[in-house]
């Protein structure tokens, strides 16, 4: 972008928006992890910094389903850096084109489920990205049952009780893998250790709770 657009010539991208969008969507399905990670970031930039509804809405309408589905696939990639960039891209894409997809209930539910799945990923960067994505989803009017937030408020009070945490860990596994989604094996996921479990809870609480300071 810097070499071809010379920073201040963003009009080149705006006027050729469809060409850029198609190219980056294609790269979301690349074989290499670096290409997929870069594609996630480029799509994110297109939607965050270049997209103008009056000029580009019809273009994005044509490609948003393919774009989001490919980002979702990246968010389940075996490579953690692809998962992280996929979740961040997904959150910004959702936040910026929510009006285009607000009637697609199934797609929005898929996004919510995906984000919740990763709140206890085994990599801290992915957990952080997931909590951030959940915050954007929630702030943009995404449906998130208050009981879900209350559940973590209860958990946070038991963070220093190891035995209690072991029991709660079994409960949250049921919450994530049974109640939230029917998926039982995500391929890349391993048994989450207690400390990582606690860290995941803290990330979620920090992002979702208005009274997080008093809770933490």
N, CA and C of each residue as an Amber inpcrd file, in Angstrom:
protein
   648
   0.8360000  -1.1980000   0.0000000   0.0000000   0.0000000   0.0000000
   0.8710000   1.2480000   0.0000000   1.9190000   1.2380000   0.8240000
   2.7590000   2.4360000   0.9170000   3.4620000   2.7350000  -0.3970000
   3.9760000   1.7000000  -1.0580000   4.7190000   1.9220000  -2.2990000
   3.8020000   2.2570000  -3.4650000   2.6410000   1.6240000  -3.5210000
   1.7370000   1.8370000  -4.6530000   0.8140000   3.0310000  -4.4930000
   0.5150000   3.3650000  -3.2540000  -0.4680000   4.4120000  -3.0030000
   0.1780000   5.6710000  -2.4230000   1.4310000   5.5520000  -2.0000000
   2.1810000   6.7110000  -1.4830000   1.4450000   7.4250000  -0.3410000
   0.8410000   6.6260000   0.5370000   0.1990000   7.1020000   1.7650000
  -0.9750000   8.0530000   1.5420000  -0.7550000   9.1630000   0.8910000
  -1.8060000  10.1820000   0.7740000  -2.7030000   9.9980000  -0.4430000
  -2.3750000   9.0660000  -1.2980000  -3.1660000   8.8630000  -2.5140000
  -4.1920000   7.7480000  -2.3340000  -4.9320000   7.8060000  -1.2550000
  -5.9230000   6.7630000  -0.9670000  -7.0430000   6.7510000  -2.0070000
  -7.1550000   7.8380000  -2.7540000  -8.1850000   7.8970000  -3.8000000
  -7.9980000   6.7940000  -4.8330000  -6.7690000   6.3420000  -5.0140000
  -6.5140000   5.2430000  -5.9570000  -7.2520000   3.9910000  -5.4970000
  -7.2210000   3.7440000  -4.2020000  -7.9110000   2.5770000  -3.6620000
  -9.4180000   2.7880000  -3.7000000  -9.8560000   3.9820000  -3.3350000
 -11.2930000   4.2590000  -3.3340000 -11.9040000   4.0860000  -4.7230000
 -11.1820000   4.5370000  -5.7260000 -11.7040000   4.4790000  -7.0870000
 -11.5740000   3.0980000  -7.7170000 -10.7960000   2.2350000  -7.0990000
 -10.6380000   0.8660000  -7.6010000 -10.9730000  -0.1390000  -6.4960000
 -11.9600000   0.2260000  -5.7010000 -12.2830000  -0.5170000  -4.4880000
 -12.5940000  -1.9850000  -4.7690000 -13.3850000  -2.2360000  -5.7980000
 -13.7870000  -3.6130000  -6.0890000 -12.5850000  -4.4840000  -6.4400000
 -11.6620000  -3.9390000  -7.1910000 -10.4600000  -4.6980000  -7.5650000
  -9.6480000  -5.0880000  -6.3370000  -9.4520000  -4.1350000  -5.4270000
  -8.7060000  -4.4160000  -4.2070000  -9.4500000  -5.4380000  -3.3540000
 -10.7610000  -5.2400000  -3.1730000 -11.5420000  -6.1250000  -2.3220000
 -11.5160000  -7.5600000  -2.8470000 -11.7110000  -7.7400000  -4.1410000
 -11.6910000  -9.0770000  -4.7350000 -10.3320000  -9.7440000  -4.5520000
  -9.2780000  -8.9750000  -4.7290000  -7.9340000  -9.5300000  -4.6060000
  -7.6590000 -10.0040000  -3.1810000  -8.0670000  -9.2060000  -2.1950000
  -7.8010000  -9.5610000  -0.8060000  -8.6970000 -10.7000000  -0.3320000
  -9.9360000 -10.7300000  -0.8110000 -10.8270000 -11.8450000  -0.4660000
 -10.2340000 -13.1540000  -0.9860000  -9.7050000 -13.1240000  -2.1880000
  -9.0780000 -14.3200000  -2.7660000  -7.9090000 -14.7790000  -1.8950000
  -7.1140000 -13.8320000  -1.4090000  -5.9430000 -14.1780000  -0.6100000
  -6.3140000 -14.7260000   0.7650000  -7.5520000 -14.4960000   1.2160000
  -7.9920000 -15.0580000   2.4920000  -7.9720000 -16.5780000   2.4750000
  -7.9900000 -17.1580000   1.2960000  -7.9580000 -18.6210000   1.1600000
  -6.6110000 -19.1180000   0.6490000  -5.5830000 -18.3210000   0.8290000
  -4.2430000 -18.7350000   0.4060000  -3.7720000 -19.9540000   1.1940000
  -2.7690000 -20.6190000   0.6590000  -2.1950000 -21.7640000   1.3610000
  -1.2910000 -21.2980000   2.5000000  -0.5200000 -20.2610000   2.2530000
   0.4290000 -19.7880000   3.2590000  -0.2190000 -19.0050000   4.3760000
   0.2680000 -19.2060000   5.6040000  -0.3140000 -18.5060000   6.7480000
  -0.0120000 -17.0150000   6.7050000   1.1590000 -16.6220000   6.2000000
   1.4930000 -15.2000000   6.1270000   0.5620000 -14.4640000   5.1810000
   0.2310000 -15.1220000   4.0640000  -0.6810000 -14.5180000   3.0950000
  -2.0720000 -14.3440000   3.6880000  -2.5400000 -15.3510000   4.4250000
  -3.8740000 -15.2660000   5.0370000  -3.9130000 -14.1820000   6.1050000
  -2.8630000 -14.1180000   6.8990000  -2.8100000 -13.0800000   7.9290000
  -2.8090000 -11.6950000   7.2960000  -1.9960000 -11.5200000   6.2490000
  -1.9300000 -10.2230000   5.5710000  -3.2660000  -9.8780000   4.9250000
  -3.9250000 -10.8730000   4.3390000  -5.2140000 -10.6340000   3.6960000
  -6.2570000 -10.1760000   4.7090000  -6.2480000 -10.7890000   5.8980000
  -7.1720000 -10.3640000   6.9570000  -6.9550000  -8.8940000   7.2940000
  -5.6990000  -8.5130000   7.4190000  -5.3870000  -7.1310000   7.7800000
  -5.7500000  -6.1660000   6.6540000  -5.5590000  -6.6000000   5.4190000
  -5.8800000  -5.7300000   4.2810000  -7.3830000  -5.5410000   4.1270000
  -8.1520000  -6.6240000   4.2860000  -9.6090000  -6.5050000   4.2360000
 -10.0830000  -5.5840000   5.3570000  -9.4940000  -5.7570000   6.5270000
  -9.8270000  -4.8990000   7.6690000  -9.5890000  -3.4240000   7.3410000
  -8.4530000  -3.1240000   6.7210000  -8.1380000  -1.7390000   6.3550000
  -9.1220000  -1.2000000   5.3240000  -9.4830000  -2.0370000   4.3570000
 -10.4400000  -1.6040000   3.3310000 -11.7840000  -1.2160000   3.9420000
 -12.2350000  -2.0210000   4.8950000 -13.5370000  -1.7800000   5.5100000
 -13.4720000  -0.6500000   6.5290000 -12.3650000  -0.5690000   7.2750000
 -12.2460000   0.4470000   8.3260000 -11.9500000   1.8390000   7.7760000
 -10.9810000   1.9310000   6.8720000 -10.3970000   3.2200000   6.5200000
 -10.7250000   3.7210000   5.1240000 -11.2120000   2.8250000   4.2640000
 -11.4610000   3.2260000   2.8770000 -12.9470000   3.2150000   2.5380000
 -13.6820000   2.2980000   3.1370000 -15.0970000   2.1040000   2.8090000
 -15.9220000   3.3560000   3.0780000 -16.6550000   3.7780000   2.0520000
 -17.6190000   4.8770000   2.1580000 -18.9510000   4.3630000   1.6340000
 -19.9720000   4.3160000   2.4890000 -21.2500000   3.7110000   2.0920000
 -21.7990000   4.2090000   0.7600000 -21.7910000   5.4990000   0.5420000
 -22.3740000   6.0270000  -0.6900000 -21.6340000   5.5560000  -1.9300000
 -20.3430000   5.3540000  -1.8030000 -19.5240000   4.9950000  -2.9510000
 -19.3220000   3.4880000  -3.0910000 -19.2990000   2.7770000  -1.9630000
 -18.8700000   1.3740000  -2.0130000 -19.8950000   0.3700000  -1.5040000
 -21.0400000   0.8210000  -1.0630000 -22.0000000  -0.1060000  -0.4530000
 -22.4430000  -1.2080000  -1.4170000 -22.7450000  -0.8480000  -2.6450000
 -23.1970000  -1.8530000  -3.6140000 -22.1080000  -2.8830000  -3.9000000
 -20.8600000  -2.4420000  -3.8690000 -19.7470000  -3.3650000  -4.0810000
 -19.6590000  -4.3550000  -2.9310000 -19.6820000  -3.8360000  -1.7230000
 -19.5530000  -4.6940000  -0.5470000 -20.7360000  -5.6510000  -0.4520000
 -21.9250000  -5.2080000  -0.8610000 -23.0950000  -6.0820000  -0.8450000
 -22.8620000  -7.3430000  -1.6660000 -22.1340000  -7.2070000  -2.7600000
 -21.8870000  -8.3450000  -3.6450000 -20.9380000  -9.3650000  -3.0280000
 -20.0660000  -8.9130000  -2.1420000 -18.9820000  -9.7700000  -1.6840000
 -18.9710000 -10.0590000  -0.1850000 -19.8740000  -9.4190000   0.5880000
 -19.7300000  -9.5250000   2.0340000 -19.8830000 -10.9470000   2.5560000
 -20.7800000 -11.7390000   1.9450000 -20.9800000 -13.0990000   2.4210000
 -19.7190000 -13.9410000   2.2250000 -19.1490000 -13.8560000   1.0390000
 -17.9160000 -14.5860000   0.7680000 -16.7860000 -14.0760000   1.6640000
 -16.7030000 -12.7680000   1.8090000 -15.6580000 -12.1660000   2.6260000
 -15.7390000 -12.6410000   4.0700000 -16.9210000 -12.5560000   4.6770000
 -17.0690000 -12.9250000   6.0770000 -16.8490000 -14.4150000   6.2880000
 -17.3660000 -15.2340000   5.3810000 -17.1830000 -16.6760000   5.5310000
 -15.7090000 -17.0710000   5.4500000 -14.9590000 -16.3800000   4.6000000
 -13.5250000 -16.6790000   4.5010000 -12.7720000 -16.1770000   5.7290000
 -13.1990000 -15.0430000   6.2710000 -12.5750000 -14.5550000   7.5080000
 -12.8800000 -15.5140000   8.6580000 -14.1000000 -16.0230000   8.7050000
 -14.4670000 -17.0020000   9.7260000 -13.5750000 -18.2360000   9.6150000
 -13.3190000 -18.6610000   8.3970000 -12.4360000 -19.8130000   8.1930000
 -11.0280000 -19.5010000   8.6970000 -10.5540000 -18.2940000   8.4250000
  -9.2380000 -17.8840000   8.9390000  -9.2250000 -17.8910000  10.4620000
 -10.3440000 -17.5300000  11.0620000 -10.4320000 -17.4690000  12.5180000
 -10.4020000 -18.8460000  13.1640000 -10.5180000 -19.8920000  12.3640000
 -10.4020000 -21.2640000  12.8620000  -9.1210000 -21.9390000  12.3650000
  -8.2150000 -21.1510000  11.8330000  -6.9880000 -21.6960000  11.2500000
  -6.1030000 -22.3300000  12.3300000  -5.3430000 -23.3900000  11.9840000
  -4.4270000 -23.9960000  12.9530000  -3.3450000 -23.0430000  13.4440000
  -2.9920000 -22.0360000  12.6420000  -1.9570000 -21.0810000  13.0280000
  -2.5740000 -19.9530000  13.8540000  -2.0170000 -19.7340000  15.0460000
  -2.6300000 -18.7800000  15.9650000  -2.6280000 -17.3600000  15.4270000
  -1.5770000 -16.9700000  14.6730000  -1.5380000 -15.5950000  14.1670000
  -2.6190000 -15.3460000  13.1300000  -3.0230000 -16.3950000  12.4020000
  -4.1200000 -16.2600000  11.4470000  -5.4410000 -16.1640000  12.1980000
  -5.5770000 -16.9650000  13.2580000  -6.7910000 -16.8880000  14.0720000
  -6.9380000 -15.4910000  14.6670000  -5.8380000 -14.9760000  15.2050000
  -5.8740000 -13.6550000  15.8260000  -6.2660000 -12.5730000  14.8280000
  -5.5920000 -12.5380000  13.6770000  -5.8900000 -11.5040000  12.6790000
  -7.2870000 -11.6870000  12.1050000  -7.7430000 -12.9370000  12.0090000
  -9.0930000 -13.1950000  11.5240000 -10.1510000 -12.6510000  12.4580000
  -9.9730000 -12.8590000  13.7610000 -10.9380000 -12.3750000  14.7480000
 -10.9810000 -10.8490000  14.7870000  -9.8170000 -10.2140000  14.7150000
  -9.7750000  -8.7480000  14.7210000 -10.4300000  -8.2010000  13.4640000
 -10.0970000  -8.7990000  12.3120000 -10.7130000  -8.3550000  11.0570000
 -12.2230000  -8.5380000  11.1010000 -12.6590000  -9.6800000  11.6300000
 -14.0920000  -9.9570000  11.7100000 -14.8100000  -8.9230000  12.5600000
 -14.2050000  -8.5440000  13.6770000 -14.8530000  -7.5810000  14.5670000
 -14.9990000  -6.2250000  13.8960000 -13.9750000  -5.7620000  13.1970000
 -14.0530000  -4.4700000  12.5360000 -14.9780000  -4.5070000  11.3160000
 -14.9510000  -5.6110000  10.6020000 -15.8670000  -5.7450000   9.4580000
 -17.2990000  -5.6980000   9.9490000 -17.5940000  -6.4800000  11.0050000
 -18.9470000  -6.4740000  11.5580000 -19.3300000  -5.0840000  12.0300000
 -18.4250000  -4.4190000  12.7290000 -18.7260000  -3.0970000  13.2710000
 -18.9770000  -2.0440000  12.2160000 -18.3620000  -2.2020000  11.0470000
 -18.4730000  -1.1730000  10.0090000 -19.5380000  -1.4400000   8.9470000
 -19.9390000  -2.6960000   8.7800000 -20.9680000  -2.9720000   7.7690000
 -22.1780000  -3.6670000   8.3900000 -22.3630000  -3.4370000   9.6940000
 -23.4680000  -4.0990000  10.3910000 -24.8100000  -3.8430000   9.7140000
 -24.9940000  -2.6350000   9.2130000 -26.2730000  -2.2920000   8.5790000
 -26.5360000  -3.1370000   7.3370000 -25.4910000  -3.5880000   6.6850000
 -25.6610000  -4.4080000   5.4830000 -26.0770000  -5.8310000   5.8160000
 -25.6850000  -6.3110000   6.9860000 -25.9260000  -7.7160000   7.3050000
 -26.9150000  -7.9020000   8.4570000 -27.5310000  -6.8020000   8.8980000
 -28.3790000  -6.8730000  10.0990000 -29.5550000  -7.8320000   9.9580000
 -29.9970000  -8.0890000   8.7190000 -31.1350000  -8.9840000   8.5250000
 -30.7100000 -10.4370000   8.3210000 -29.4230000 -10.6680000   8.2440000
 -28.9130000 -12.0280000   8.0570000 -28.6730000 -12.6430000   9.4360000
 -29.7400000 -13.1230000  10.0400000 -29.6970000 -13.6160000  11.4180000
 -28.7300000 -14.7840000  11.5650000 -28.7280000 -15.6740000  10.5920000
 -27.8630000 -16.8560000  10.6640000 -26.3930000 -16.4620000  10.6600000
 -26.0300000 -15.5340000   9.8050000 -24.6440000 -15.0920000   9.7200000
 -24.2080000 -14.4130000  11.0170000 -25.0580000 -13.5700000  11.5550000
 -24.7280000 -12.8780000  12.8030000 -24.5630000 -13.8770000  13.9390000
 -25.4170000 -14.8910000  13.9790000 -25.3030000 -15.9190000  15.0160000
 -24.0010000 -16.7020000  14.8470000 -23.6220000 -16.9830000  13.6060000
 -22.3640000 -17.6810000  13.3480000 -21.1800000 -16.8700000  13.8650000
 -21.2450000 -15.5490000  13.6760000 -20.1770000 -14.6690000  14.1480000
 -20.0880000 -14.7110000  15.6680000 -21.2310000 -14.6330000  16.3260000
 -21.2660000 -14.6580000  17.7920000 -20.7140000 -15.9760000  18.3280000
 -21.1320000 -17.0720000  17.7470000 -20.6620000 -18.3940000  18.1800000
 -19.1560000 -18.5070000  17.9950000 -18.6690000 -18.0550000  16.8520000
 -17.2360000 -18.1290000  16.5690000 -16.4330000 -17.3750000  17.6210000
 -16.8690000 -16.1730000  17.9420000 -16.1490000 -15.3580000  18.9200000
 -16.1350000 -16.0460000  20.2810000 -17.2720000 -16.5770000  20.7100000
 -17.3500000 -17.2430000  22.0070000 -16.4640000 -18.4860000  22.0520000
 -16.3730000 -19.1880000  20.9300000 -15.5420000 -20.3850000  20.8730000
 -14.1000000 -20.0760000  21.2620000 -13.6320000 -18.8910000  20.8840000
 -12.2160000 -18.5810000  21.0270000 -11.8680000 -17.8410000  22.3210000
 -12.8280000 -17.6080000  23.1710000 -12.5460000 -16.8980000  24.4180000
 -11.6130000 -17.6820000  25.3200000 -11.4890000 -18.9950000  25.0960000
 -10.5840000 -19.8180000  25.8870000  -9.6230000 -20.5760000  24.9820000
  -9.2130000 -19.9370000  23.9000000  -8.1670000 -20.4710000  23.0360000
  -6.8910000 -20.6550000  23.8590000  -6.0100000 -21.5360000  23.4210000
  -4.7910000 -21.7840000  24.1880000  -3.7080000 -20.7310000  23.9740000
  -3.9590000 -19.7490000  23.1220000  -2.9770000 -18.6920000  22.8650000
  -3.5320000 -17.3590000  23.3490000  -2.7440000 -16.6660000  24.1720000
  -3.2360000 -15.4470000  24.8070000  -3.6350000 -14.3780000  23.7970000
  -2.8710000 -14.2570000  22.7020000  -3.1980000 -13.2400000  21.6960000
  -4.5640000 -13.4930000  21.0670000  -4.9060000 -14.7660000  20.8850000
  -6.2080000 -15.1050000  20.2940000  -7.3180000 -14.8510000  21.2950000
  -7.0750000 -15.1670000  22.5660000  -8.0790000 -14.8780000  23.5990000
  -8.3370000 -13.3780000  23.6830000  -7.2680000 -12.6010000  23.6130000
  -7.3930000 -11.1430000  23.6640000  -8.2040000 -10.6430000  22.4720000
  -7.8850000 -11.1500000  21.2910000  -8.6050000 -10.7430000  20.0780000
 -10.0760000 -11.1340000  20.1570000 -10.3430000 -12.2980000  20.7270000
 -11.7140000 -12.7770000  20.8490000 -12.5230000 -11.9110000  21.8040000
 -11.9160000 -11.5610000  22.9370000 -12.6020000 -10.6880000  23.9000000
 -12.8730000  -9.3190000  23.2850000 -11.9040000  -8.8120000  22.5290000
 -12.0870000  -7.5290000  21.8570000 -13.2080000  -7.6140000  20.8190000
 -13.2380000  -8.7130000  20.0690000 -14.2890000  -8.9130000  19.0760000
 -15.6590000  -9.0090000  19.7290000 -15.7000000  -9.6780000  20.8860000
 -16.9650000  -9.8080000  21.6090000 -17.4550000  -8.4420000  22.0750000
 -16.5200000  -7.5850000  22.4740000 -16.8790000  -6.2310000  22.8970000
 -17.5040000  -5.4520000  21.7380000 -16.8730000  -5.5040000  20.5640000
 -17.4100000  -4.7880000  19.4050000 -18.7690000  -5.3470000  19.0230000
 -18.8750000  -6.6710000  19.0170000 -20.1520000  -7.3080000  18.6970000
 -21.2340000  -6.8200000  19.6580000 -20.9170000  -6.7900000  20.9300000
 -21.8780000  -6.3810000  21.9670000 -22.2200000  -4.8990000  21.8200000
 -21.2150000  -4.0560000  21.6210000 -21.4310000  -2.6070000  21.5040000
 -22.2210000  -2.2240000  20.2560000 -22.1110000  -3.0500000  19.2300000
 -22.8250000  -2.7650000  17.9810000 -24.2320000  -3.3560000  17.9750000
 -24.6930000  -3.7650000  19.1330000 -26.0720000  -4.2450000  19.2300000
 -26.2420000  -5.7260000  19.0330000 -25.1150000  -6.4550000  18.9660000
 -25.2210000  -7.9030000  18.8470000 -25.8680000  -8.4890000  20.0840000
 -26.6900000  -9.4930000  19.9070000 -27.4250000 -10.0730000  21.0240000
 -26.4900000 -10.9270000  21.8660000 -26.3360000 -10.5470000  23.1310000
 -25.5200000 -11.2980000  24.0670000 -26.2970000 -11.3650000  25.3710000
 -26.8020000 -12.5440000  25.6720000 -27.6470000 -12.7200000  26.8460000
 -26.9470000 -12.1920000  28.0930000 -27.6600000 -11.4010000  28.8990000
 -27.0920000 -10.8610000  30.1340000 -26.6120000 -11.9730000  31.0520000
 -27.2380000 -13.1300000  30.9650000 -26.8120000 -14.2540000  31.7920000
 -25.3850000 -14.6710000  31.4570000 -24.9910000 -14.4590000  30.1990000
 -23.6320000 -14.7920000  29.7800000 -22.6250000 -13.9070000  30.5180000
 -22.9190000 -12.6070000  30.5930000 -22.0430000 -11.6780000  31.3040000
 -22.0770000 -11.9560000  32.8020000 -23.2680000 -12.1810000  33.3430000
 -23.3980000 -12.4620000  34.7720000 -22.6100000 -13.7150000  35.1670000
 -22.5760000 -14.6850000  34.2670000 -21.8540000 -15.9230000  34.5190000
 -20.3800000 -15.6270000  34.8080000 -19.7860000 -14.7230000  34.0090000
 -18.3750000 -14.3950000  34.1900000 -18.1490000 -13.5090000  35.4140000
 -19.1310000 -12.7180000  35.7660000 -19.0180000 -11.9360000  36.9970000
 -18.9330000 -12.8660000  38.2050000 -19.6720000 -13.9710000  38.1360000
 -19.6100000 -14.9510000  39.2130000 -18.2490000 -15.6380000  39.2310000
 -17.7680000 -15.9990000  38.0640000 -16.4860000 -16.6890000  37.9790000
 -15.3360000 -15.8390000  38.5050000 -15.3960000 -14.5370000  38.2320000
 -14.2720000 -13.6670000  38.5680000 -14.0010000 -13.6480000  40.0770000
 -15.0370000 -13.8610000  40.8680000 -14.8670000 -13.8220000  42.3180000
 -14.1530000 -15.0580000  42.8560000 -14.0110000 -16.0760000  41.9910000
 -13.3960000 -17.3350000  42.4390000 -12.0130000 -17.5670000  41.8170000
 -11.4150000 -16.5260000  41.2360000 -10.1750000 -16.7110000  40.4810000
  -9.0160000 -17.2630000  41.3060000  -8.9760000 -16.9760000  42.6010000
  -7.8570000 -17.4160000  43.4260000  -8.1280000 -18.7230000  44.1700000
  -9.2780000 -19.3040000  43.9160000  -9.6460000 -20.5630000  44.5470000
  -9.4360000 -21.6960000  43.5340000  -8.2690000 -22.3440000  43.6040000
  -7.8980000 -23.3240000  42.5810000  -8.8840000 -24.4730000  42.4820000
  -9.2920000 -25.0170000  43.6170000 -10.2230000 -26.1460000  43.5920000
 -11.5650000 -25.7210000  42.9980000 -12.0110000 -24.5300000  43.3910000
 -13.2700000 -24.0230000  42.8500000 -13.1420000 -23.8010000  41.3490000
 -11.9620000 -23.3300000  40.9280000 -11.7510000 -23.0700000  39.5150000
 -11.7940000 -24.3520000  38.6890000 -11.2870000 -25.4340000  39.2570000
 -11.3360000 -26.7070000  38.5380000 -12.7850000 -27.1120000  38.2650000
 -13.6200000 -26.9060000  39.2610000 -15.0280000 -27.2410000  39.1000000
 -15.6900000 -26.3080000  38.0890000 -15.3610000 -25.0020000  38.1980000
 -15.9330000 -24.0340000  37.2700000 -15.4510000 -24.2720000  35.8490000
 -14.2030000 -24.7530000  35.7310000 -13.6590000 -25.0520000  34.4170000
 -14.5030000 -26.1040000  33.7090000 -14.9120000 -27.1250000  34.4530000
 -15.7650000 -28.1530000  33.8630000 -17.1090000 -27.5590000  33.4460000
 -17.6070000 -26.6200000  34.2290000 -18.8770000 -25.9870000  33.9010000
 -18.7630000 -25.1440000  32.6300000 -17.6490000 -24.3950000  32.5200000
 -17.5020000 -23.5230000  31.3570000 -17.2840000 -24.3350000  30.0890000
 -16.6350000 -25.4880000  30.2160000 -16.4910000 -26.3530000  29.0440000
 -17.8720000 -26.7680000  28.5280000 -18.7530000 -27.0720000  29.4680000
 -20.1140000 -27.4270000  29.0670000 -20.8030000 -26.2350000  28.4250000
 -20.5690000 -25.0400000  29.0100000 -21.1730000 -23.8160000  28.4850000
 -20.7140000 -23.5490000  27.0480000 -19.3930000 -23.6500000  26.8360000
 -18.8250000 -23.3390000  25.5270000 -19.1250000 -24.4210000  24.5090000
 -18.8820000 -25.6820000  24.8820000 -18.9290000 -26.7550000  23.8970000
 -20.2840000 -27.4290000  23.7500000 -21.1930000 -27.1700000  24.6610000
 -22.5040000 -27.8040000  24.5660000 -23.6240000 -26.7850000  24.3820000
 -23.6690000 -25.7800000  25.2390000 -24.7710000 -24.8260000  25.1870000
 -24.6090000 -23.8030000  24.0740000 -23.3910000 -23.3220000  23.8640000
 -23.1720000 -22.2830000  22.8690000 -23.0950000 -22.8640000  21.4690000
 -22.4150000 -23.9820000  21.3310000 -22.2380000 -24.5840000  20.0150000
 -22.2640000 -26.0960000  20.1270000 -22.6880000 -26.7540000  19.0780000
 -22.7360000 -28.2080000  19.0690000 -21.3770000 -28.8180000  18.7480000
 -20.4180000 -27.9920000  18.3430000 -19.0840000 -28.5030000  17.9980000
 -18.4110000 -29.0680000  19.2510000 -17.7410000 -30.1870000  19.0910000
 -17.0530000 -30.8170000  20.2060000 -15.5320000 -30.8020000  20.0500000
 -15.0460000 -30.6550000  18.8310000 -13.6050000 -30.6990000  18.5930000
 -13.2440000 -29.6210000  17.5800000 -12.4350000 -28.6630000  18.0060000
 -12.0550000 -27.5620000  17.1350000 -10.7160000 -27.8040000  16.4570000
 -10.1650000 -28.9890000  16.6120000  -8.9440000 -29.3270000  15.9110000
  -7.7010000 -28.7690000  16.5700000  -7.5900000 -27.4280000  16.6170000
  -6.3760000 -26.8040000  17.1370000  -6.3860000 -26.6690000  18.6470000
  -7.5300000 -26.8720000  19.2770000  -7.6350000 -26.6050000  20.7080000
  -7.1110000 -27.7750000  21.5320000  -6.5340000 -27.4720000  22.6650000
  -6.0630000 -28.4800000  23.5950000  -6.7030000 -28.2200000  24.9520000
  -6.4300000 -29.0910000  25.9100000  -6.9470000 -28.9130000  27.2640000
  -6.4370000 -27.5930000  27.8380000  -7.3390000 -26.7490000  28.2570000
  -6.9480000 -25.4460000  28.7720000  -6.5510000 -25.5780000  30.2390000
  -5.3820000 -25.0400000  30.5780000  -4.9310000 -25.1040000  31.9580000
  -5.6420000 -24.0390000  32.7860000  -5.6190000 -24.2400000  34.0970000
  -6.3700000 -23.3630000  34.9900000  -5.9510000 -21.9020000  34.8450000
  -4.6590000 -21.6410000  34.7900000  -4.1980000 -20.2530000  34.6820000
  -4.6850000 -19.6000000  33.3940000  -4.6860000 -20.3520000  32.2970000
  -5.1620000 -19.8110000  31.0330000  -6.6680000 -19.5850000  31.0790000
  -7.3420000 -20.4810000  31.7760000  -8.7830000 -20.3400000  31.9640000
  -9.0840000 -19.0410000  32.6970000  -8.3300000 -18.7840000  33.7590000
  -8.5180000 -17.5590000  34.5270000  -8.2430000 -16.3340000  33.6600000
  -7.1860000 -16.4150000  32.8590000  -6.8210000 -15.2910000  32.0050000
  -7.9300000 -14.9940000  30.9930000  -8.5270000 -16.0610000  30.4540000
  -9.6170000 -15.8700000  29.5040000 -10.7970000 -15.1540000  30.1250000
 -11.1120000 -15.5110000  31.3550000 -12.2150000 -14.8580000  32.0650000
 -11.9150000 -13.3710000  32.2500000 -10.6770000 -13.0680000  32.6630000
 -10.3080000 -11.6740000  32.9020000 -10.4480000 -10.8440000  31.6360000
 -10.0200000 -11.3960000  30.5040000 -10.1300000 -10.6620000  29.2450000
 -11.5870000 -10.3500000  28.9170000 -12.4510000 -11.3270000  29.1120000
 -13.8650000 -11.1270000  28.7900000 -14.4900000 -10.0750000  29.7040000
 -14.2140000 -10.1860000  30.9910000 -14.7720000  -9.2340000  31.9480000
 -14.3020000  -7.8200000  31.6360000 -13.0250000  -7.6670000  31.3270000
 -12.4780000  -6.3450000  31.0310000 -13.2010000  -5.6950000  29.8530000
 -13.5500000  -6.4930000  28.8740000 -14.1680000  -5.9400000  27.6730000
 -15.6600000  -5.6910000  27.8330000 -16.3330000  -6.5380000  28.5980000
 -17.7960000  -6.5090000  28.5840000 -18.4590000  -5.7940000  29.7510000
 -17.7730000  -5.6860000  30.8600000 -18.4510000  -5.1760000  32.0520000
 -18.1480000  -3.7060000  32.3100000 -19.1780000  -2.9160000  32.4450000
 -19.0150000  -1.4890000  32.7460000 -18.3750000  -1.2770000  34.1090000
 -18.6870000  -2.1730000  35.0470000 -18.1540000  -2.0300000  36.4030000
 -16.9330000  -2.9090000  36.6090000 -16.1370000  -3.0590000  35.5350000
 -15.0050000  -3.9920000  35.5720000 -13.9830000  -3.6130000  36.6420000
 -13.8040000  -2.3230000  36.9030000 -12.7850000  -1.9240000  37.8750000
 -13.1090000  -2.4520000  39.2700000 -14.3770000  -2.3600000  39.6530000
 -14.7530000  -2.8440000  40.9710000 -14.7330000  -4.3580000  41.0280000
 -15.0020000  -4.9900000  39.8810000 -15.0060000  -6.4560000  39.8460000
 -13.5940000  -6.9980000  39.9630000 -12.6550000  -6.3670000  39.2280000
 -11.2850000  -6.8680000  39.1940000 -10.4680000  -6.3500000  40.3670000
